[in-house]
Amino acid sequence: MGFGARAKMLVTDRDVKQKTLAAAVGISEGKMSNYLNEKNEMPTRVAVGIAEFFHVSTDYLLGLTDDPQPPMSLSQEERALVAGYRALSRDQRELVLHGVSLMGEQNRR
């Protein structure tokens, strides 16, 4: 599935008018139609605009992933936690997950 086809699928699935999307991205409806039908190559700025409009990643539009959600941005501290977690054994990871679950329950009280 091409870039335009995946974008067109979002337009259809989310019941968005091409005219609305074109206006949000700042191009004409005709140009949007050509990009969605893959008659013309979609410029990067249009692709980014479509991704932002639908709150999906450009990797999803490109077909590099089937997960539409953009990756989470992590702070340096969070990246260090993930790296430390990955270095743990399976049993240690289970303990960490259990501890986090317990702390989450305490926070909800």
N, C-alpha and C positions, 0 to 999 in steps of 0.2 A: 504494500500500500504506500503510495507516494505522499509527500508532504501535503499537497493540496487536498488529496483524498481524505486524509485523516482530519484535516481542518474542516472539510465539507461534512464529514461524519459528525463532528462536534456541533456544527450549525444545525444539522438535521435532528440529532439526538436531543439537543437542548432547546429546540424550537425557536431559534434565533433567525431573524430575517437578515439576508445578506446585506441589505441596505443599512440596517442597524450596525452590523459589524463593520461595514465599510466606513461609516461615519465615525465610529469609535476609533478606528485605526487611521483615519484621515486620508482615505482614498475614495475614488468613485466606485459606485456600485458595479459598473462594467468591468473595471480593473479587478475588483474582488471576485467577480464571477469567473474571469479568466484565470485567476490564481487558483481558485477552488476547483475548477475543471481542468487544471494543469495545462492550459493553453499557453500560459506564460510562466516563466520562472519567478517564484515569489522572492522579493527582496528581503534581506535580513530584517530590516526595520518593520516590515509588514508581519513577518513571522513572529517576531517578538511581541508586536502589538496584539496579534491573535492569541498568543500564549497568555499574555497578561489579561486579556479580556475574559478568557475562559478559565483562568487560574490553573493552567497546566504548564508543564515544562516544555521547552523547545525540543528536548530529547524525545518527548512523547510525540510531538508533531512530526519529528523526523523519522519516527519509527525505530529509534534506538532503544526504546523501552516501552513496555505495555502499561507501565504505571504512570498515570497522568499527573500525579502529584509532584510538584517541584521538590527537590531534596531539601531537607531541613538545613538551615544554617546553624552551625554549632559554634559556641564560644571556645576559646582556647582551653578553658577549664573542662568543658564538656568533651572536647576531642581527647584530652588526657584521660578522662574517665573511660571513654570508649576504648582507647588503646590499652588501658590497664585491664579492663574487663576482658578484652580479647586474649590477653596473656594468661588468663586464669584457666584452671582445669574445668572440666565439665561440672564436677561436684561443686567447685567454688562458685561457678556461675549460678548454679541452682540456689546456693545459699544467698548470693547477692540478690537475685530476683525475689526470693522469699522475703528478705529483709526490706527491700523496696516496697513490696506488696504490703507488708505490715505497717510500714511508715505511712503509706498512702491511706490505709484504713484509719490510722490514728489521726491523720489530718482531716479526714471527712467527719470526725466526731465533733 
